[in-house]
């Protein structure tokens, strides 16, 4: 019995010694990687300092950025000024960018026209909220659920599925209009909210964006959570989704803008189901007499997506800055 105990102790000591050697080797490798990374980081900072020493180069860069910023902001400036112009300034030639005699008559006329509608305008707003809200939230959730296994699991046909998703992004909406209409008619959901909400859930851009960001999260987080007994859905919802918050917020903004501008004229026949954009476009299409109302309509349609973007712009910037990071 004593010899058996001694042999067991020796075997345990050997296993411990092997584990200690393996741990020491791993620590040395990590230190080498850290030193190499620190050395490369110093070189990069040194190169960055060298590039930033030229004041003339910085001046040219800032001048170019200012010119680009002016061209990007010009459509918004024209949009706001046109909404405040009286009719004589709208038809003035040559057109001036800035309004000379600002007035709110265009918005008053828009309110009067909306009040005369046989369908209450609050109904159009309600339809827009339902279609935009469910379309945006559903797309973000479904795209995230589909991206998680593609990013962090291995299964047969994974590469083919992702290739199909990327290929679907090459076709414009006009190309897929007829197939979408045929599918929706076959499902029997034409002239319902689902006719606009369900197609919004299947855009490939969302899945592609979420997959690329989930691939940047270390596998060690998922493995540690699985060892602690967490289910796959718990890992997805409590670990991955908080870590890719900038990505799904950016996706939400992009999808919100797309859903907000959807008129639903192809699938919705009932006036009580149509969104606000359809009603506003009908109001704006009243000819030259409603040119001022049309400018006010363009401002109202653009106001909500711009406001939503300004609220969440920090998340979009974070998405852009972290898009090149690797594990």
Secondary structure, DSSP 8 states (H G I E B T S, - for coil): -HHHHHHHHHHHHHHHHHHHHHHHHHHHHHHHHHHHHHHHHHHHHHHHHHHTT-HHHHHHHHHHHHHHHHHHHHHHHHHHHHHT--HHHHS-SS--SS-SS--SHHHHHHHHHHHT-SS-HHHHHHHHHHHHHHHHHHHHHHHHHHHHHHHH---TTHHHHHHHHHHHTTS-HHHHHHHHHHHHHHHT-TTSTHHHHHHHTT-HHHHHHHHHHHTTS-HHHHHHHHHTT--HHHHIIIIIHHHTHHHHHHHHHHHHHHHHT---TTT---GGG--HHHHHHHHHTS-GGGHHHHHHHHHHHHHHHHHHHHHTHHHHHHHHHHTT---
